[in-house]
Amino acid sequence: MTKRYWLVILTYILMQLSAIIGVPLLMLMGIEREQIPGIWTLFSFSIGFIIILLFLRQDMSDRHLNRDRSSKSEAIVWSIAGIFMAFMAQYFAVLIEISVFGIEPGSENTEMIVELAKATPALILVVAVIGPILEEIIFRMIIFGSLYKRFNFWIAAIISSVIFAAVHMDFEHILVYTFMGVVFAFLYVKTKRIIVPIIAHVALNSFVMLVQVIFGDRLLELQRKLEEMQGFIGGLF
């Protein structure tokens, strides 16, 4: 692994740990408590994103030298296919968790992020775009890419995906993160373009934000009305 890749990983780790200093600092500034986590996450991820892109300038300038990567049209096709593959992987992982391990659907980590996004709407940008880009760079391009040079696809994909799950601190749903990570790793290997798993990952996270944050209250109201209608119809019969 090159020196700049280690610097990227170090930046990502410091970005994740920066809340130790950032949260107390915002509290001293008089920021409302419920907005502090979202504001600091937005700030730290934005700064980390810029620094990481600066470290990867050489990779971005040298990408045209990779003659094995797929064409732009193939990348578009695999990006669209990858979105559906990611959703299907998540669906099958949830089915296994429910039927085999008896784990109830729903993630506390996701619920916490949704609540933070409701308190700080700008955080949606981090969850839907910046976060997925950084995660694909770290876990697919760097960690998976380094492992793939030494091991076969499955070993490299599973190890990098388990690390990906561990960072999210959602061990109960480690299978979901692992399945998704394997799909993203496959897309990266298949196309040799990191933008392809990035698009699939961004689409997945954006869908969650749309459903649970932007339209969440409307959907709950619709569900309540449907339940009332079912109760009314049931009463007639």
C-alpha positions, 0 to 999 in steps of 0.5 A: 500500500502506497504512502498516500493510501496510508495518509488517506486511511489516517485522515478517515480515522481522524475524521471519525474520531474528531467528534471527541474534540468537535462536539464539546467545542460546539457545546461551548459555542452554544449550539443546540444540543440536538444539532451538534452531532449533525453539524460536526459530522457535516463539517468533519466529513466535508474537510476530510473529503477535501483532504482525501481528494488532495491526497488522491490527485495522482490517482485521478490524473493517472486513471486514463493509464488503466487500459483494462477499465471498462468503457464509459457506456459499459460503466453506465450499464453496470452503474444502473445494474449495480443499483439493483444488485445492491438492493437485492443483496440487502434484501436477501441479507435481511431475509437470511437474518430474519429466517435463520438468525431471528434478527428483526429488520431495522437498524439502530444505526440507520434510525440514529442517522435519520434522526440526526438528518431530521435535526440537521437537514444538511447532513443528508448531503453527507449521508447520501453523497460524501459518505458513500464516496469516501467509503468506496475509496477507503473500503473498495479502492484501497482496502479491497484493492490491496487485499485483492493483490494478495488473495482471491476475490472472495477473501478480499471482498469479505474481509474488506466488507467486514471491516466496512460493517465494523466501522458502522458499529452495527454488528447485528446486521453485519450480514447486510453490510457484508453482502452489500460490500461484496456487490460493490467490490464486484462492480469495482473489479468488473469495471476497474472504475471506482465511480461505478460502486460509488454510484450504486452506493450513493443511490442506495443511501439517497433512497433511504434518505428520501424515504425515511427523512424527506418523505418519512412523515408523509409515508407514516401519515399515509400508512395511518390512513390506510390502517384506518380505512382497513378498519372501517372496511372491516367494520362494514363486514 
